[in-house]
Amino acid sequence: MKLIINVDGGARGNPGPAAVGVVVRESDGEILERHAVLIGEATNNVAEYRALLFGIERAAALGADEVELIGDSELVVRQVLGEYKVKNAGIKPLHAETKEALAALPAWSIRHVRREQNSEADELVNHALDG
């Protein structure tokens, strides 16, 4: 089963109160799950990684054999693809955890989109933060 997962993370204040938004779809576009989760205080980049990890966890839990991850953080996507180095010491453990989680999936891809193309996940982040 192929899953398409939109992820977004955000913090108000950077660092500040943070949340993740994740939308899990089947390959035909049908939404299986929506998640809006507060994650405590974090930076925007930490929240983006936490959203990505949450999406990967959901894919594994649902038994996906192929996962397409979509996010609007160019930094995170390029770091996961190995195009950018991970310089921030606070991000390095999250990056390593992400790479390990991805290695456990049978097949995966990740791509960057503009925020407008990731609006559902973005709305979930704001919904969680607005409480």
PyMOL CGO cylinders between C-alpha atoms (Angstrom):
from pymol import cmd
from pymol.cgo import CYLINDER

trace = [
    CYLINDER, 0.00, 0.00, 0.00, 1.35, 3.40, -0.97, 0.3, 1, 1, 1, 1, 1, 1,
    CYLINDER, 1.35, 3.40, -0.97, 0.71, 6.33, 1.35, 0.3, 1, 1, 1, 1, 1, 1,
    CYLINDER, 0.71, 6.33, 1.35, 1.15, 10.02, 0.64, 0.3, 1, 1, 1, 1, 1, 1,
    CYLINDER, 1.15, 10.02, 0.64, 1.88, 11.99, 3.78, 0.3, 1, 1, 1, 1, 1, 1,
    CYLINDER, 1.88, 11.99, 3.78, 1.90, 15.77, 4.07, 0.3, 1, 1, 1, 1, 1, 1,
    CYLINDER, 1.90, 15.77, 4.07, 3.81, 17.04, 7.08, 0.3, 1, 1, 1, 1, 1, 1,
    CYLINDER, 3.81, 17.04, 7.08, 4.30, 20.45, 8.64, 0.3, 1, 1, 1, 1, 1, 1,
    CYLINDER, 4.30, 20.45, 8.64, 5.66, 21.78, 11.89, 0.3, 1, 1, 1, 1, 1, 1,
    CYLINDER, 5.66, 21.78, 11.89, 5.71, 25.22, 13.35, 0.3, 1, 1, 1, 1, 1, 1,
    CYLINDER, 5.71, 25.22, 13.35, 6.55, 27.24, 16.43, 0.3, 1, 1, 1, 1, 1, 1,
    CYLINDER, 6.55, 27.24, 16.43, 5.27, 30.56, 17.63, 0.3, 1, 1, 1, 1, 1, 1,
    CYLINDER, 5.27, 30.56, 17.63, 8.24, 32.55, 18.82, 0.3, 1, 1, 1, 1, 1, 1,
    CYLINDER, 8.24, 32.55, 18.82, 10.99, 30.28, 17.44, 0.3, 1, 1, 1, 1, 1, 1,
    CYLINDER, 10.99, 30.28, 17.44, 11.53, 28.83, 19.93, 0.3, 1, 1, 1, 1, 1, 1,
    CYLINDER, 11.53, 28.83, 19.93, 8.08, 28.84, 21.39, 0.3, 1, 1, 1, 1, 1, 1,
    CYLINDER, 8.08, 28.84, 21.39, 4.95, 26.73, 21.64, 0.3, 1, 1, 1, 1, 1, 1,
    CYLINDER, 4.95, 26.73, 21.64, 5.16, 24.23, 18.78, 0.3, 1, 1, 1, 1, 1, 1,
    CYLINDER, 5.16, 24.23, 18.78, 2.94, 21.73, 16.98, 0.3, 1, 1, 1, 1, 1, 1,
    CYLINDER, 2.94, 21.73, 16.98, 2.92, 19.29, 14.10, 0.3, 1, 1, 1, 1, 1, 1,
    CYLINDER, 2.92, 19.29, 14.10, 0.33, 18.65, 11.43, 0.3, 1, 1, 1, 1, 1, 1,
    CYLINDER, 0.33, 18.65, 11.43, 0.18, 15.42, 9.46, 0.3, 1, 1, 1, 1, 1, 1,
    CYLINDER, 0.18, 15.42, 9.46, -2.24, 14.33, 6.73, 0.3, 1, 1, 1, 1, 1, 1,
    CYLINDER, -2.24, 14.33, 6.73, -2.10, 10.68, 5.63, 0.3, 1, 1, 1, 1, 1, 1,
    CYLINDER, -2.10, 10.68, 5.63, -3.63, 9.78, 2.26, 0.3, 1, 1, 1, 1, 1, 1,
    CYLINDER, -3.63, 9.78, 2.26, -3.96, 6.66, 0.19, 0.3, 1, 1, 1, 1, 1, 1,
    CYLINDER, -3.96, 6.66, 0.19, -2.47, 6.82, -3.30, 0.3, 1, 1, 1, 1, 1, 1,
    CYLINDER, -2.47, 6.82, -3.30, -5.91, 7.70, -4.73, 0.3, 1, 1, 1, 1, 1, 1,
    CYLINDER, -5.91, 7.70, -4.73, -6.02, 10.80, -2.51, 0.3, 1, 1, 1, 1, 1, 1,
    CYLINDER, -6.02, 10.80, -2.51, -8.50, 9.50, 0.08, 0.3, 1, 1, 1, 1, 1, 1,
    CYLINDER, -8.50, 9.50, 0.08, -7.62, 10.87, 3.52, 0.3, 1, 1, 1, 1, 1, 1,
    CYLINDER, -7.62, 10.87, 3.52, -7.01, 8.17, 6.10, 0.3, 1, 1, 1, 1, 1, 1,
    CYLINDER, -7.01, 8.17, 6.10, -5.89, 10.31, 9.03, 0.3, 1, 1, 1, 1, 1, 1,
    CYLINDER, -5.89, 10.31, 9.03, -5.37, 13.89, 10.12, 0.3, 1, 1, 1, 1, 1, 1,
    CYLINDER, -5.37, 13.89, 10.12, -3.26, 14.78, 13.16, 0.3, 1, 1, 1, 1, 1, 1,
    CYLINDER, -3.26, 14.78, 13.16, -2.72, 18.09, 14.95, 0.3, 1, 1, 1, 1, 1, 1,
    CYLINDER, -2.72, 18.09, 14.95, -0.41, 17.59, 17.92, 0.3, 1, 1, 1, 1, 1, 1,
    CYLINDER, -0.41, 17.59, 17.92, 1.20, 20.01, 20.36, 0.3, 1, 1, 1, 1, 1, 1,
    CYLINDER, 1.20, 20.01, 20.36, 4.85, 19.10, 21.02, 0.3, 1, 1, 1, 1, 1, 1,
    CYLINDER, 4.85, 19.10, 21.02, 5.82, 21.63, 23.69, 0.3, 1, 1, 1, 1, 1, 1,
    CYLINDER, 5.82, 21.63, 23.69, 8.42, 24.32, 23.17, 0.3, 1, 1, 1, 1, 1, 1,
    CYLINDER, 8.42, 24.32, 23.17, 10.62, 23.97, 20.09, 0.3, 1, 1, 1, 1, 1, 1,
    CYLINDER, 10.62, 23.97, 20.09, 12.10, 25.83, 17.13, 0.3, 1, 1, 1, 1, 1, 1,
    CYLINDER, 12.10, 25.83, 17.13, 10.47, 25.75, 13.71, 0.3, 1, 1, 1, 1, 1, 1,
    CYLINDER, 10.47, 25.75, 13.71, 13.11, 23.34, 12.39, 0.3, 1, 1, 1, 1, 1, 1,
    CYLINDER, 13.11, 23.34, 12.39, 12.72, 20.96, 15.33, 0.3, 1, 1, 1, 1, 1, 1,
    CYLINDER, 12.72, 20.96, 15.33, 8.94, 21.03, 14.79, 0.3, 1, 1, 1, 1, 1, 1,
    CYLINDER, 8.94, 21.03, 14.79, 9.43, 20.25, 11.08, 0.3, 1, 1, 1, 1, 1, 1,
    CYLINDER, 9.43, 20.25, 11.08, 11.56, 17.22, 11.93, 0.3, 1, 1, 1, 1, 1, 1,
    CYLINDER, 11.56, 17.22, 11.93, 9.11, 16.07, 14.59, 0.3, 1, 1, 1, 1, 1, 1,
    CYLINDER, 9.11, 16.07, 14.59, 6.29, 16.30, 12.02, 0.3, 1, 1, 1, 1, 1, 1,
    CYLINDER, 6.29, 16.30, 12.02, 8.31, 14.24, 9.57, 0.3, 1, 1, 1, 1, 1, 1,
    CYLINDER, 8.31, 14.24, 9.57, 9.04, 11.60, 12.22, 0.3, 1, 1, 1, 1, 1, 1,
    CYLINDER, 9.04, 11.60, 12.22, 5.36, 11.48, 13.19, 0.3, 1, 1, 1, 1, 1, 1,
    CYLINDER, 5.36, 11.48, 13.19, 4.42, 10.94, 9.54, 0.3, 1, 1, 1, 1, 1, 1,
    CYLINDER, 4.42, 10.94, 9.54, 6.97, 8.14, 9.18, 0.3, 1, 1, 1, 1, 1, 1,
    CYLINDER, 6.97, 8.14, 9.18, 5.66, 6.51, 12.38, 0.3, 1, 1, 1, 1, 1, 1,
    CYLINDER, 5.66, 6.51, 12.38, 2.10, 6.59, 11.03, 0.3, 1, 1, 1, 1, 1, 1,
    CYLINDER, 2.10, 6.59, 11.03, 3.22, 5.06, 7.72, 0.3, 1, 1, 1, 1, 1, 1,
    CYLINDER, 3.22, 5.06, 7.72, 4.94, 2.20, 9.54, 0.3, 1, 1, 1, 1, 1, 1,
    CYLINDER, 4.94, 2.20, 9.54, 1.97, 1.66, 11.86, 0.3, 1, 1, 1, 1, 1, 1,
    CYLINDER, 1.97, 1.66, 11.86, -0.39, 1.48, 8.87, 0.3, 1, 1, 1, 1, 1, 1,
    CYLINDER, -0.39, 1.48, 8.87, 1.85, -1.05, 7.11, 0.3, 1, 1, 1, 1, 1, 1,
    CYLINDER, 1.85, -1.05, 7.11, 2.79, 1.07, 4.11, 0.3, 1, 1, 1, 1, 1, 1,
    CYLINDER, 2.79, 1.07, 4.11, 5.17, -0.52, 1.63, 0.3, 1, 1, 1, 1, 1, 1,
    CYLINDER, 5.17, -0.52, 1.63, 5.76, 2.78, -0.16, 0.3, 1, 1, 1, 1, 1, 1,
    CYLINDER, 5.76, 2.78, -0.16, 5.66, 6.29, 1.30, 0.3, 1, 1, 1, 1, 1, 1,
    CYLINDER, 5.66, 6.29, 1.30, 5.75, 9.67, -0.40, 0.3, 1, 1, 1, 1, 1, 1,
    CYLINDER, 5.75, 9.67, -0.40, 6.52, 12.38, 2.14, 0.3, 1, 1, 1, 1, 1, 1,
    CYLINDER, 6.52, 12.38, 2.14, 5.67, 15.98, 1.28, 0.3, 1, 1, 1, 1, 1, 1,
    CYLINDER, 5.67, 15.98, 1.28, 6.77, 18.99, 3.30, 0.3, 1, 1, 1, 1, 1, 1,
    CYLINDER, 6.77, 18.99, 3.30, 7.19, 22.72, 2.92, 0.3, 1, 1, 1, 1, 1, 1,
    CYLINDER, 7.19, 22.72, 2.92, 10.54, 22.97, 4.74, 0.3, 1, 1, 1, 1, 1, 1,
    CYLINDER, 10.54, 22.97, 4.74, 13.16, 23.11, 2.02, 0.3, 1, 1, 1, 1, 1, 1,
    CYLINDER, 13.16, 23.11, 2.02, 15.89, 22.85, 4.67, 0.3, 1, 1, 1, 1, 1, 1,
    CYLINDER, 15.89, 22.85, 4.67, 14.56, 19.62, 6.17, 0.3, 1, 1, 1, 1, 1, 1,
    CYLINDER, 14.56, 19.62, 6.17, 13.83, 17.99, 2.80, 0.3, 1, 1, 1, 1, 1, 1,
    CYLINDER, 13.83, 17.99, 2.80, 17.29, 18.82, 1.46, 0.3, 1, 1, 1, 1, 1, 1,
    CYLINDER, 17.29, 18.82, 1.46, 18.96, 17.65, 4.67, 0.3, 1, 1, 1, 1, 1, 1,
    CYLINDER, 18.96, 17.65, 4.67, 17.12, 14.32, 4.51, 0.3, 1, 1, 1, 1, 1, 1,
    CYLINDER, 17.12, 14.32, 4.51, 18.13, 13.92, 0.85, 0.3, 1, 1, 1, 1, 1, 1,
    CYLINDER, 18.13, 13.92, 0.85, 21.75, 14.69, 1.77, 0.3, 1, 1, 1, 1, 1, 1,
    CYLINDER, 21.75, 14.69, 1.77, 21.87, 17.86, -0.33, 0.3, 1, 1, 1, 1, 1, 1,
    CYLINDER, 21.87, 17.86, -0.33, 22.43, 20.10, 2.71, 0.3, 1, 1, 1, 1, 1, 1,
    CYLINDER, 22.43, 20.10, 2.71, 24.68, 19.38, 5.68, 0.3, 1, 1, 1, 1, 1, 1,
    CYLINDER, 24.68, 19.38, 5.68, 23.16, 19.26, 9.15, 0.3, 1, 1, 1, 1, 1, 1,
    CYLINDER, 23.16, 19.26, 9.15, 25.15, 21.85, 11.10, 0.3, 1, 1, 1, 1, 1, 1,
    CYLINDER, 25.15, 21.85, 11.10, 22.86, 22.57, 14.05, 0.3, 1, 1, 1, 1, 1, 1,
    CYLINDER, 22.86, 22.57, 14.05, 23.71, 20.38, 17.04, 0.3, 1, 1, 1, 1, 1, 1,
    CYLINDER, 23.71, 20.38, 17.04, 20.06, 20.35, 18.16, 0.3, 1, 1, 1, 1, 1, 1,
    CYLINDER, 20.06, 20.35, 18.16, 18.93, 19.01, 14.79, 0.3, 1, 1, 1, 1, 1, 1,
    CYLINDER, 18.93, 19.01, 14.79, 21.58, 16.31, 14.34, 0.3, 1, 1, 1, 1, 1, 1,
    CYLINDER, 21.58, 16.31, 14.34, 19.85, 13.73, 16.60, 0.3, 1, 1, 1, 1, 1, 1,
    CYLINDER, 19.85, 13.73, 16.60, 16.49, 14.33, 14.89, 0.3, 1, 1, 1, 1, 1, 1,
    CYLINDER, 16.49, 14.33, 14.89, 18.12, 13.98, 11.48, 0.3, 1, 1, 1, 1, 1, 1,
    CYLINDER, 18.12, 13.98, 11.48, 19.76, 10.70, 12.54, 0.3, 1, 1, 1, 1, 1, 1,
    CYLINDER, 19.76, 10.70, 12.54, 16.46, 9.41, 13.95, 0.3, 1, 1, 1, 1, 1, 1,
    CYLINDER, 16.46, 9.41, 13.95, 14.70, 10.36, 10.72, 0.3, 1, 1, 1, 1, 1, 1,
    CYLINDER, 14.70, 10.36, 10.72, 17.26, 8.56, 8.55, 0.3, 1, 1, 1, 1, 1, 1,
    CYLINDER, 17.26, 8.56, 8.55, 16.97, 5.47, 10.76, 0.3, 1, 1, 1, 1, 1, 1,
    CYLINDER, 16.97, 5.47, 10.76, 13.16, 5.51, 10.57, 0.3, 1, 1, 1, 1, 1, 1,
    CYLINDER, 13.16, 5.51, 10.57, 13.27, 5.93, 6.79, 0.3, 1, 1, 1, 1, 1, 1,
    CYLINDER, 13.27, 5.93, 6.79, 15.69, 3.02, 6.45, 0.3, 1, 1, 1, 1, 1, 1,
    CYLINDER, 15.69, 3.02, 6.45, 13.07, 0.77, 8.04, 0.3, 1, 1, 1, 1, 1, 1,
    CYLINDER, 13.07, 0.77, 8.04, 10.53, 1.59, 5.29, 0.3, 1, 1, 1, 1, 1, 1,
    CYLINDER, 10.53, 1.59, 5.29, 10.52, -0.64, 2.19, 0.3, 1, 1, 1, 1, 1, 1,
    CYLINDER, 10.52, -0.64, 2.19, 10.41, 2.37, -0.19, 0.3, 1, 1, 1, 1, 1, 1,
    CYLINDER, 10.41, 2.37, -0.19, 10.16, 6.10, 0.35, 0.3, 1, 1, 1, 1, 1, 1,
    CYLINDER, 10.16, 6.10, 0.35, 10.57, 9.46, -1.31, 0.3, 1, 1, 1, 1, 1, 1,
    CYLINDER, 10.57, 9.46, -1.31, 10.46, 13.01, -0.02, 0.3, 1, 1, 1, 1, 1, 1,
    CYLINDER, 10.46, 13.01, -0.02, 9.82, 16.26, -1.79, 0.3, 1, 1, 1, 1, 1, 1,
    CYLINDER, 9.82, 16.26, -1.79, 9.51, 19.94, -1.04, 0.3, 1, 1, 1, 1, 1, 1,
    CYLINDER, 9.51, 19.94, -1.04, 6.43, 21.96, -1.97, 0.3, 1, 1, 1, 1, 1, 1,
    CYLINDER, 6.43, 21.96, -1.97, 5.48, 25.56, -1.39, 0.3, 1, 1, 1, 1, 1, 1,
    CYLINDER, 5.48, 25.56, -1.39, 3.43, 26.30, 1.72, 0.3, 1, 1, 1, 1, 1, 1,
    CYLINDER, 3.43, 26.30, 1.72, 0.29, 26.85, -0.36, 0.3, 1, 1, 1, 1, 1, 1,
    CYLINDER, 0.29, 26.85, -0.36, 0.56, 23.27, -1.61, 0.3, 1, 1, 1, 1, 1, 1,
    CYLINDER, 0.56, 23.27, -1.61, 0.82, 22.00, 1.95, 0.3, 1, 1, 1, 1, 1, 1,
    CYLINDER, 0.82, 22.00, 1.95, -2.09, 23.99, 3.34, 0.3, 1, 1, 1, 1, 1, 1,
    CYLINDER, -2.09, 23.99, 3.34, -3.94, 21.13, 5.06, 0.3, 1, 1, 1, 1, 1, 1,
    CYLINDER, -3.94, 21.13, 5.06, -0.94, 20.18, 7.20, 0.3, 1, 1, 1, 1, 1, 1,
    CYLINDER, -0.94, 20.18, 7.20, -0.23, 23.87, 7.86, 0.3, 1, 1, 1, 1, 1, 1,
    CYLINDER, -0.23, 23.87, 7.86, -3.84, 24.41, 9.00, 0.3, 1, 1, 1, 1, 1, 1,
    CYLINDER, -3.84, 24.41, 9.00, -3.51, 21.49, 11.42, 0.3, 1, 1, 1, 1, 1, 1,
    CYLINDER, -3.51, 21.49, 11.42, -0.41, 23.07, 12.98, 0.3, 1, 1, 1, 1, 1, 1,
    CYLINDER, -0.41, 23.07, 12.98, -2.26, 26.36, 13.46, 0.3, 1, 1, 1, 1, 1, 1,
    CYLINDER, -2.26, 26.36, 13.46, -5.34, 24.57, 14.80, 0.3, 1, 1, 1, 1, 1, 1,
    CYLINDER, -5.34, 24.57, 14.80, -3.23, 22.83, 17.45, 0.3, 1, 1, 1, 1, 1, 1,
    CYLINDER, -3.23, 22.83, 17.45, -1.45, 26.06, 18.40, 0.3, 1, 1, 1, 1, 1, 1,
    CYLINDER, -1.45, 26.06, 18.40, -4.69, 28.06, 18.54, 0.3, 1, 1, 1, 1, 1, 1,
    CYLINDER, -4.69, 28.06, 18.54, -6.19, 25.32, 20.75, 0.3, 1, 1, 1, 1, 1, 1,
]
cmd.load_cgo(trace, "trace")
